[in-house]
C-alpha cells in the first residue's frame, strides 16, 4: 500500500509541475496582451527563458543539476540576454 500511495503522490506532483510550467507560458502571453492593451512600453517587460535543453530535463533528474546550472549560466551570458540585465 505504501508504494501505491507513493506512486500516486509522485504522479500527482508531476502533473502539478507540468501544469505550473504550462501556466508560466499562459501568464507570459497574458502579460504581453496586457502590455499592448495598456500602452506600456514593451522594453519594460523582459522574460528570461532558458532554451529547451534545460526544459527537457525530467522532474526526477536531480542528478543532472550541474548540467542544468551550466546551461542556465550559458544562457545568461549570451550577449543579448546579458544586455537585458
C-alpha angles and dihedrals in degrees: 000000000000093000092049090049091049092048091050091051091048093051090047091050091048092051092048091049092051091048091052091050091051090046090056090061091045091052090048091054091046091052091051090052091047092050091051093046096049098042095240111156110259090224087072091066120068126174117196107206120173112220124261098275089076094042090053093069116106123240090250098048098101089140087071094058092115090055091048090049093049093050091048092051090048090052093049092049094056110117097240094045093045089050090056090057 
